[in-house]
Amino acid sequence: MKVVIRAVEIKDADIIYKWENDFSLWEISSTRMPYSHYAIEQYVKNTQNEDIYSGRQARFMIDIDKEDGTTETIGCIDLYDFDPQHQRAGVGIFIEDGPWRRKHIALEVLDRLWNYAITILNLHQLYCHIPSYNTASRKLFSKAKYQHTATLKDWLLSSDKTVDIEVYQKIKNKK
């Protein structure tokens, strides 16, 4: 098994459509309306022609090259709120439910994204916002050497109640 991180391609429109319209994920993504397949196709086409400096965000697909010679797209990782002046960006990662979770794939992808961010994009830090109830994500980012630096109280409305958001940061040359 080999983990591959790649650019979004038009063939990804179907799986992105599925993920973006998964109601169970809307709380985290702040989505309020379903996306049409046409809108997703346009997003994919636009991301192919837009670099991170103009769009201020980038999505990468996560593939698994399996031993039988097939490839499976299992998730994506995003850089958002890209700010080259202050050398930082937010990061979000998604691995689809199924057999590829809890296999250290997300940790490997976060490490690769970190290397890309500091060597190619010349960033000083990456950060993420994690709902306090998402223990798995908090553990993942801690393993990836992100530090919990703040708690945003009552930040997210979740099932008619507010929950805290934990802010994690990874800063270049800090342990």
ROSE-4610 file (N, C-alpha, C; in Angstrom, 1 decimal, always signed):
// ROSE-4610
residu = [M/M/M/K/K/K/V/V/V/V/V/V/I/I/I/R/R/R/A/A/A/V/V/V/E/E/E/I/I/I/K/K/K/D/D/D/A/A/A/D/D/D/I/I/I/I/I/I/Y/Y/Y/K/K/K/W/W/W/E/E/E/N/N/N/D/D/D/F/F/F/S/S/S/L/L/L/W/W/W/E/E/E/I/I/I/S/S/S/S/S/S/T/T/T/R/R/R/M/M/M/P/P/P/Y/Y/Y/S/S/S/H/H/H/Y/Y/Y/A/A/A/I/I/I/E/E/E/Q/Q/Q/Y/Y/Y/V/V/V/K/K/K/N/N/N/T/T/T/Q/Q/Q/N/N/N/E/E/E/D/D/D/I/I/I/Y/Y/Y/S/S/S/G/G/G/R/R/R/Q/Q/Q/A/A/A/R/R/R/F/F/F/M/M/M/I/I/I/D/D/D/I/I/I/D/D/D/K/K/K/E/E/E/D/D/D/G/G/G/T/T/T/T/T/T/E/E/E/T/T/T/I/I/I/G/G/G/C/C/C/I/I/I/D/D/D/L/L/L/Y/Y/Y/D/D/D/F/F/F/D/D/D/P/P/P/Q/Q/Q/H/H/H/Q/Q/Q/R/R/R/A/A/A/G/G/G/V/V/V/G/G/G/I/I/I/F/F/F/I/I/I/E/E/E/D/D/D/G/G/G/P/P/P/W/W/W/R/R/R/R/R/R/K/K/K/H/H/H/I/I/I/A/A/A/L/L/L/E/E/E/V/V/V/L/L/L/D/D/D/R/R/R/L/L/L/W/W/W/N/N/N/Y/Y/Y/A/A/A/I/I/I/T/T/T/I/I/I/L/L/L/N/N/N/L/L/L/H/H/H/Q/Q/Q/L/L/L/Y/Y/Y/C/C/C/H/H/H/I/I/I/P/P/P/S/S/S/Y/Y/Y/N/N/N/T/T/T/A/A/A/S/S/S/R/R/R/K/K/K/L/L/L/F/F/F/S/S/S/K/K/K/A/A/A/K/K/K/Y/Y/Y/Q/Q/Q/H/H/H/T/T/T/A/A/A/T/T/T/L/L/L/K/K/K/D/D/D/W/W/W/L/L/L/L/L/L/S/S/S/S/S/S/D/D/D/K/K/K/T/T/T/V/V/V/D/D/D/I/I/I/E/E/E/V/V/V/Y/Y/Y/Q/Q/Q/K/K/K/I/I/I/K/K/K/N/N/N/K/K/K/K/K/K]
num = [1/1/1/2/2/2/3/3/3/4/4/4/5/5/5/6/6/6/7/7/7/8/8/8/9/9/9/10/10/10/11/11/11/12/12/12/13/13/13/14/14/14/15/15/15/16/16/16/17/17/17/18/18/18/19/19/19/20/20/20/21/21/21/22/22/22/23/23/23/24/24/24/25/25/25/26/26/26/27/27/27/28/28/28/29/29/29/30/30/30/31/31/31/32/32/32/33/33/33/34/34/34/35/35/35/36/36/36/37/37/37/38/38/38/39/39/39/40/40/40/41/41/41/42/42/42/43/43/43/44/44/44/45/45/45/46/46/46/47/47/47/48/48/48/49/49/49/50/50/50/51/51/51/52/52/52/53/53/53/54/54/54/55/55/55/56/56/56/57/57/57/58/58/58/59/59/59/60/60/60/61/61/61/62/62/62/63/63/63/64/64/64/65/65/65/66/66/66/67/67/67/68/68/68/69/69/69/70/70/70/71/71/71/72/72/72/73/73/73/74/74/74/75/75/75/76/76/76/77/77/77/78/78/78/79/79/79/80/80/80/81/81/81/82/82/82/83/83/83/84/84/84/85/85/85/86/86/86/87/87/87/88/88/88/89/89/89/90/90/90/91/91/91/92/92/92/93/93/93/94/94/94/95/95/95/96/96/96/97/97/97/98/98/98/99/99/99/100/100/100/101/101/101/102/102/102/103/103/103/104/104/104/105/105/105/106/106/106/107/107/107/108/108/108/109/109/109/110/110/110/111/111/111/112/112/112/113/113/113/114/114/114/115/115/115/116/116/116/117/117/117/118/118/118/119/119/119/120/120/120/121/121/121/122/122/122/123/123/123/124/124/124/125/125/125/126/126/126/127/127/127/128/128/128/129/129/129/130/130/130/131/131/131/132/132/132/133/133/133/134/134/134/135/135/135/136/136/136/137/137/137/138/138/138/139/139/139/140/140/140/141/141/141/142/142/142/143/143/143/144/144/144/145/145/145/146/146/146/147/147/147/148/148/148/149/149/149/150/150/150/151/151/151/152/152/152/153/153/153/154/154/154/155/155/155/156/156/156/157/157/157/158/158/158/159/159/159/160/160/160/161/161/161/162/162/162/163/163/163/164/164/164/165/165/165/166/166/166/167/167/167/168/168/168/169/169/169/170/170/170/171/171/171/172/172/172/173/173/173/174/174/174/175/175/175]
x = [+0.8/+0.0/+0.9/+0.6/+1.3/+0.3/+0.6/-0.2/+0.2/-0.7/-0.4/-1.2/-0.6/-1.3/-1.2/-2.3/-2.3/-3.3/-3.2/-4.1/-5.5/-6.5/-7.9/-8.0/-8.7/-8.9/-10.4/-10.8/-12.3/-12.9/-12.2/-12.7/-13.1/-12.7/-13.0/-14.3/-15.0/-16.2/-17.3/-17.4/-18.4/-18.1/-16.9/-16.6/-16.7/-16.2/-16.4/-17.8/-18.6/-20.1/-20.7/-20.3/-20.7/-20.3/-19.1/-18.6/-19.2/-19.2/-19.7/-21.2/-22.0/-23.4/-23.7/-22.7/-23.0/-23.4/-24.7/-25.3/-24.5/-24.0/-23.3/-22.0/-21.5/-20.3/-20.5/-21.7/-22.0/-21.7/-21.9/-21.6/-20.1/-19.2/-17.8/-17.4/-18.1/-17.7/-18.5/-19.5/-20.4/-21.3/-21.5/-22.3/-23.8/-24.6/-26.0/-27.0/-26.4/-27.2/-26.5/-27.2/-26.5/-25.9/-24.8/-24.2/-24.7/-24.9/-25.3/-24.0/-24.3/-23.1/-22.4/-23.2/-22.7/-21.8/-22.2/-21.4/-20.0/-20.1/-18.9/-18.0/-18.5/-17.7/-17.1/-17.8/-17.2/-16.1/-16.3/-15.2/-14.0/-14.2/-13.0/-12.3/-13.1/-12.5/-11.7/-12.3/-11.6/-10.4/-10.4/-9.2/-8.0/-8.3/-7.3/-6.6/-7.3/-6.7/-6.3/-6.4/-6.1/-5.0/-4.0/-3.0/-3.4/-2.7/-3.0/-2.8/-2.0/-1.8/-3.0/-3.7/-4.8/-6.1/-6.2/-7.5/-7.4/-6.2/-6.0/-6.4/-6.5/-6.8/-6.4/-6.2/-5.8/-6.3/-6.9/-7.3/-6.4/-6.1/-5.3/-6.1/-6.1/-6.8/-5.8/-6.3/-5.5/-5.9/-5.0/-5.2/-4.4/-4.9/-4.1/-3.9/-2.6/-2.2/-2.1/-3.1/-3.1/-2.2/-1.9/-1.0/-1.5/-2.8/-3.4/-3.4/-2.7/-2.6/-3.7/-4.7/-5.8/-5.5/-6.2/-6.1/-7.5/-7.5/-8.7/-8.5/-9.4/-9.4/-10.2/-9.5/-10.0/-10.3/-9.8/-10.0/-9.3/-9.3/-8.7/-8.1/-7.2/-6.6/-6.6/-7.0/-7.1/-6.2/-5.7/-5.1/-6.1/-6.4/-7.4/-6.9/-7.5/-7.1/-5.6/-5.1/-3.7/-3.3/-2.3/-1.9/-0.4/+0.1/+1.6/+2.3/+1.6/+2.2/+2.6/+1.7/+1.9/+2.4/+2.6/+3.2/+2.4/+1.1/+0.3/-0.9/-1.4/-2.6/-3.3/-4.6/-5.4/-5.3/-5.5/-5.4/-6.7/-7.2/-8.3/-8.1/-8.4/-8.2/-9.4/-9.7/-10.8/-10.4/-10.6/-10.5/-11.9/-12.3/-13.7/-13.8/-15.0/-15.2/-15.0/-14.3/-14.1/-12.7/-12.2/-11.0/-9.7/-9.7/-8.5/-8.3/-9.3/-9.2/-8.3/-7.6/-6.8/-5.7/-5.2/-4.0/-2.8/-2.8/-1.8/-1.6/-2.6/-2.5/-2.7/-3.6/-3.8/-2.6/-1.9/-0.7/+0.4/+0.6/+1.5/+1.2/-0.1/-0.5/-0.2/-0.5/-0.3/+1.2/+2.1/+3.5/+4.0/+3.5/+3.9/+3.4/+2.2/+1.6/+2.5/+2.9/+3.8/+5.1/+5.7/+6.9/+6.7/+5.6/+5.3/+5.0/+4.3/+4.0/+5.3/+6.2/+7.4/+8.5/+8.6/+9.7/+9.2/+8.0/+7.6/+6.8/+5.9/+5.1/+5.8/+6.9/+7.6/+6.7/+5.9/+5.0/+5.7/+5.3/+5.9/+5.0/+3.7/+2.9/+1.6/+1.1/-0.2/-1.1/-2.4/-3.3/-4.6/-5.3/-6.6/-7.5/-8.8/-9.9/-10.6/-10.6/-11.2/-12.3/-13.5/-14.5/-14.0/-14.3/-13.8/-14.2/-15.3/-15.8/-15.1/-14.3/-13.6/-12.3/-12.3/-11.1/-10.1/-10.6/-9.7/-8.9/-9.5/-8.8/-7.8/-8.2/-7.3/-6.1/-6.2/-5.1/-4.3/-4.9/-4.2/-3.2/-3.8/-3.0/-1.9/-2.2/-1.2/+0.0/-0.3/+0.7/+1.5/+0.9/+1.6/+2.3/+2.5/+3.2/+2.6/+1.3/+0.5/+0.3/+0.3/+0.1/-1.2/-1.9/-3.2/-2.8/-3.3/-2.9/-4.0/-5.3/-6.4/-7.7/-8.6/-10.0/-10.9/-11.7/-12.7/-14.0/-14.5/-15.7/-17.0/-17.8/-19.2/-19.1/-18.1/-17.8/-18.7/-19.1/-19.8/-21.2/-22.2/-23.6/-23.7/-23.9/-23.9/-25.2/-26.1/-27.4/-28.0/-28.2/-28.9/-28.2/-26.9/-26.1/-24.8/-24.1/-22.8/-21.7/-20.6/-19.5/-18.2/-17.2/-15.9/-15.2/-14.3/-13.4/-12.0/-11.2/-9.8/-8.9/-8.1/-7.1/-5.8/-5.3/-4.0/-3.1/-1.8/-0.9/+0.4/+1.0/+2.3/+3.2/+4.2/+5.0/+6.4/+6.9/+8.3/+9.3/+10.2/+11.3/+10.8/+9.6/+9.1/+8.8/+9.1/+8.8/+7.5]
y = [-1.2/+0.0/+1.2/+2.2/+3.4/+4.6/+5.6/+6.8/+7.8/+8.3/+9.3/+10.6/+11.7/+13.0/+13.7/+14.1/+14.6/+15.8/+16.5/+17.5/+17.0/+17.8/+17.5/+17.4/+16.4/+16.2/+16.1/+16.3/+16.3/+15.0/+13.9/+12.6/+12.5/+13.5/+13.6/+14.2/+14.8/+15.5/+14.6/+13.4/+12.5/+12.2/+12.0/+11.7/+13.0/+14.1/+15.3/+15.7/+15.5/+15.7/+14.9/+13.6/+12.7/+13.2/+13.6/+14.1/+15.4/+16.3/+17.7/+17.7/+16.7/+16.6/+15.6/+15.1/+14.2/+15.1/+15.0/+15.9/+15.7/+14.5/+14.3/+15.2/+15.6/+16.4/+17.9/+18.3/+19.8/+20.6/+20.1/+20.8/+21.3/+20.5/+20.8/+21.8/+21.6/+22.4/+23.7/+23.9/+25.0/+25.1/+24.0/+23.9/+24.0/+24.7/+24.9/+24.5/+24.3/+23.9/+22.8/+21.9/+20.9/+21.5/+20.9/+21.4/+20.6/+21.3/+20.5/+19.9/+18.9/+18.2/+19.2/+20.1/+21.1/+22.1/+22.5/+23.4/+22.7/+21.4/+20.7/+20.6/+20.3/+20.2/+21.6/+22.7/+24.0/+24.3/+23.9/+24.0/+23.3/+22.1/+21.2/+21.9/+22.3/+23.0/+24.3/+25.0/+26.3/+26.0/+25.0/+24.7/+24.2/+23.7/+23.2/+24.4/+25.6/+26.7/+27.8/+27.5/+28.5/+28.0/+28.9/+28.5/+29.0/+28.5/+28.8/+30.3/+31.0/+32.4/+33.3/+32.8/+33.6/+33.1/+31.9/+31.3/+31.3/+31.4/+31.4/+30.1/+29.0/+27.7/+26.7/+25.4/+24.3/+23.0/+22.2/+20.9/+19.9/+18.8/+17.7/+16.4/+15.5/+14.3/+13.2/+12.3/+11.3/+10.0/+9.3/+8.0/+7.0/+5.7/+4.6/+3.7/+3.5/+2.6/+1.2/+0.4/-0.9/-2.0/-3.0/-4.0/-4.8/-4.7/-5.4/-4.5/-3.3/-2.5/-1.4/-1.5/-0.5/+0.7/+1.8/+3.0/+3.3/+3.8/+4.2/+5.6/+6.5/+7.8/+7.7/+8.0/+7.8/+9.1/+10.2/+11.4/+12.6/+13.7/+14.9/+15.7/+16.6/+17.5/+18.9/+19.8/+21.2/+22.2/+23.1/+24.3/+25.4/+26.2/+27.3/+28.5/+29.6/+30.9/+31.1/+30.7/+30.9/+32.3/+32.6/+34.0/+34.1/+34.4/+34.4/+35.5/+36.6/+37.7/+37.3/+36.6/+36.2/+34.7/+34.1/+32.8/+31.7/+31.7/+30.7/+30.3/+29.1/+28.6/+27.7/+27.5/+26.5/+25.2/+24.1/+22.8/+22.0/+21.3/+20.3/+19.0/+17.9/+16.6/+15.8/+15.0/+14.1/+12.7/+11.7/+10.3/+9.7/+9.2/+8.6/+7.4/+7.3/+6.1/+4.8/+3.9/+2.6/+2.1/+1.1/+0.4/+1.2/+2.4/+3.1/+4.1/+4.2/+5.0/+4.2/+5.0/+4.4/+3.5/+3.9/+3.2/+4.1/+5.2/+6.2/+7.0/+6.8/+7.5/+9.0/+9.4/+10.9/+11.5/+10.8/+11.3/+11.5/+10.5/+10.6/+11.7/+11.9/+13.0/+14.4/+14.5/+15.7/+16.1/+15.1/+15.3/+15.7/+15.1/+15.5/+16.9/+17.2/+18.6/+19.6/+19.3/+20.2/+20.5/+19.4/+19.6/+20.5/+20.3/+21.1/+22.5/+22.7/+24.1/+24.9/+24.2/+25.0/+25.1/+24.1/+24.1/+24.8/+24.5/+25.1/+26.4/+26.4/+27.7/+28.7/+28.2/+29.1/+29.6/+28.7/+29.1/+28.9/+29.6/+29.6/+28.7/+28.6/+27.8/+27.3/+26.2/+25.7/+25.6/+25.8/+25.7/+25.0/+24.5/+23.9/+24.1/+24.1/+24.2/+22.9/+22.3/+21.0/+21.1/+20.6/+20.6/+19.8/+20.3/+19.7/+18.2/+17.8/+16.5/+15.5/+16.0/+15.2/+14.7/+13.8/+13.2/+12.7/+11.9/+11.3/+12.4/+13.5/+14.5/+15.2/+15.5/+16.1/+15.2/+13.9/+13.0/+13.0/+13.0/+13.0/+14.2/+15.4/+16.6/+16.7/+16.2/+16.1/+15.2/+14.0/+13.1/+13.7/+14.6/+15.3/+16.5/+16.7/+17.7/+19.1/+19.1/+20.4/+20.6/+21.8/+22.1/+22.8/+22.3/+23.0/+24.4/+25.4/+26.8/+27.7/+27.2/+28.1/+27.2/+27.7/+27.2/+28.3/+28.1/+29.1/+28.6/+29.3/+28.9/+29.1/+28.1/+28.1/+28.6/+28.1/+28.6/+28.0/+26.7/+26.0/+25.6/+25.8/+25.3/+23.9/+23.0/+21.5/+20.9/+20.5/+19.9/+20.7/+22.0/+23.0/+23.3/+23.0/+23.4/+23.9/+24.7/+25.3/+24.4/+24.3/+23.5/+24.3/+24.0/+24.7/+24.1/+25.0/+24.6/+24.7/+23.7/+23.7/+24.1/+25.1/+25.6/+24.9/+24.3/+23.6/+24.3/+24.5/+25.1/+24.3/+24.3/+23.8/+24.9/+25.3/+26.4/+25.9/+26.4/+26.1/+26.3/+25.4/+25.5/+25.5/+25.1/+24.9/+23.5/+23.0/+21.6/+21.4]
z = [+0.0/+0.0/+0.0/-0.9/-1.0/-0.9/-0.1/+0.0/-1.0/-1.8/-2.8/-2.5/-2.5/-2.4/-3.8/-4.3/-5.7/-5.8/-6.9/-7.2/-7.5/-7.4/-7.7/-9.2/-9.7/-11.1/-11.4/-12.6/-12.9/-12.5/-12.6/-12.2/-10.7/-9.9/-8.5/-8.2/-9.2/-9.0/-8.3/-8.6/-8.1/-6.6/-6.2/-4.8/-3.9/-4.5/-3.8/-3.6/-4.6/-4.5/-3.3/-3.3/-2.2/-0.8/-0.7/+0.6/+1.0/+0.1/+0.4/+0.7/+0.2/+0.5/+1.6/+2.3/+3.5/+4.6/+4.9/+6.0/+7.3/+7.6/+8.9/+9.0/+7.9/+7.9/+7.9/+7.7/+7.5/+8.8/+9.9/+11.1/+11.1/+10.8/+10.8/+9.7/+8.5/+7.3/+7.2/+8.1/+8.1/+6.8/+6.2/+5.0/+5.5/+4.7/+5.1/+4.0/+2.8/+1.6/+0.8/+0.2/-0.6/-1.8/-2.4/-3.6/-4.8/-5.9/-7.1/-7.7/-8.5/-9.1/-10.1/-10.7/-11.6/-10.8/-9.6/-8.8/-8.4/-8.1/-7.8/-9.0/-10.1/-11.4/-11.6/-11.5/-11.7/-10.7/-9.4/-8.4/-8.9/-9.3/-9.7/-10.9/-11.9/-13.0/-12.6/-11.7/-11.3/-10.5/-9.7/-8.9/-9.8/-10.9/-11.8/-12.5/-12.5/-13.2/-12.2/-10.9/-9.9/-8.9/-8.7/-7.7/-6.3/-5.3/-3.9/-3.7/-4.4/-4.2/-4.6/-5.6/-6.1/-5.4/-5.1/-4.5/-3.0/-2.4/-1.0/-0.3/-1.2/-0.7/-1.7/-1.2/-2.1/-1.5/-2.3/-1.9/-2.6/-1.9/-2.4/-2.1/-3.1/-2.9/-2.3/-1.5/-0.9/-1.5/-2.2/-2.8/-2.1/-2.3/-1.9/-3.1/-3.4/-4.5/-3.8/-4.1/-3.5/-4.2/-3.4/-3.9/-5.2/-5.4/-6.5/-7.8/-7.7/-8.8/-9.0/-8.1/-8.2/-7.3/-7.6/-6.8/-6.2/-5.0/-4.3/-3.7/-4.0/-3.4/-2.0/-0.9/+0.4/+1.2/+0.7/+1.4/+0.7/+1.5/+1.0/+2.1/+1.8/+2.8/+2.2/+2.9/+2.5/+3.2/+2.5/+3.0/+2.8/+3.8/+3.6/+4.4/+4.1/+4.7/+4.5/+3.4/+3.1/+3.1/+3.9/+4.1/+4.0/+2.7/+2.5/+3.2/+3.5/+4.2/+5.6/+6.3/+7.7/+7.7/+6.6/+6.4/+7.2/+7.0/+7.7/+6.9/+7.3/+6.6/+7.6/+7.4/+8.1/+7.4/+8.1/+7.5/+8.0/+7.1/+7.4/+6.6/+7.3/+6.7/+6.8/+5.8/+5.9/+5.3/+6.0/+5.6/+5.6/+4.5/+4.5/+5.4/+6.1/+6.9/+6.2/+6.9/+6.2/+6.7/+5.9/+6.4/+6.4/+5.8/+5.8/+7.0/+7.8/+9.0/+10.1/+10.9/+12.0/+11.5/+10.3/+9.7/+9.6/+10.3/+10.3/+9.0/+8.1/+6.8/+7.0/+7.8/+8.1/+8.7/+9.6/+10.2/+9.1/+8.2/+7.1/+6.2/+5.9/+5.0/+5.6/+6.9/+7.6/+7.6/+7.9/+7.8/+6.5/+5.4/+4.1/+3.7/+4.2/+3.9/+4.7/+5.9/+6.6/+5.9/+5.4/+4.6/+3.4/+2.7/+1.5/+1.9/+3.0/+3.5/+3.8/+4.5/+4.9/+3.9/+3.0/+2.0/+0.7/+0.2/-1.1/-0.9/+0.1/+0.3/+1.3/+1.9/+2.8/+4.0/+4.5/+5.6/+6.9/+7.9/+9.3/+10.2/+9.8/+10.7/+10.0/+10.5/+10.1/+11.4/+11.2/+12.4/+12.0/+13.0/+12.7/+13.9/+13.6/+14.6/+14.7/+15.9/+16.1/+17.2/+16.9/+18.0/+19.2/+20.4/+21.6/+21.7/+21.1/+21.3/+20.3/+19.3/+18.4/+18.9/+19.7/+20.4/+19.4/+18.4/+17.4/+16.7/+16.2/+15.5/+16.5/+17.7/+18.7/+18.8/+19.0/+19.1/+17.9/+16.7/+15.4/+15.3/+15.6/+15.4/+16.5/+17.7/+18.7/+18.3/+17.7/+17.2/+16.1/+15.3/+14.2/+14.7/+16.1/+16.7/+16.6/+16.5/+16.6/+18.1/+18.6/+20.0/+20.2/+21.3/+21.6/+22.2/+21.5/+22.0/+22.4/+22.2/+22.6/+22.6/+23.3/+23.3/+23.0/+21.9/+21.6/+22.2/+23.2/+24.0/+23.2/+23.3/+22.7/+21.2/+20.5/+19.1/+18.1/+18.3/+17.2/+17.7/+16.9/+17.3/+16.8/+17.8/+17.5/+18.1/+17.2/+17.7/+18.8/+18.5/+19.4/+20.7/+20.7/+21.9/+21.3/+22.1/+21.6/+22.2/+21.4/+21.8/+21.6/+22.4/+22.2/+21.0/+20.5/+19.4/+20.0/+19.8/+20.2/+19.0/+19.3/+18.3/+18.5/+17.4/+17.4/+16.4/+16.7/+15.8/+15.8/+14.6/+14.4/+13.8/+14.6/+14.2/+13.9/+12.8/+12.3/+13.4/+13.6/+14.6/+16.1/+16.3/+17.7/+17.9/+19.1/+19.4/+20.2]
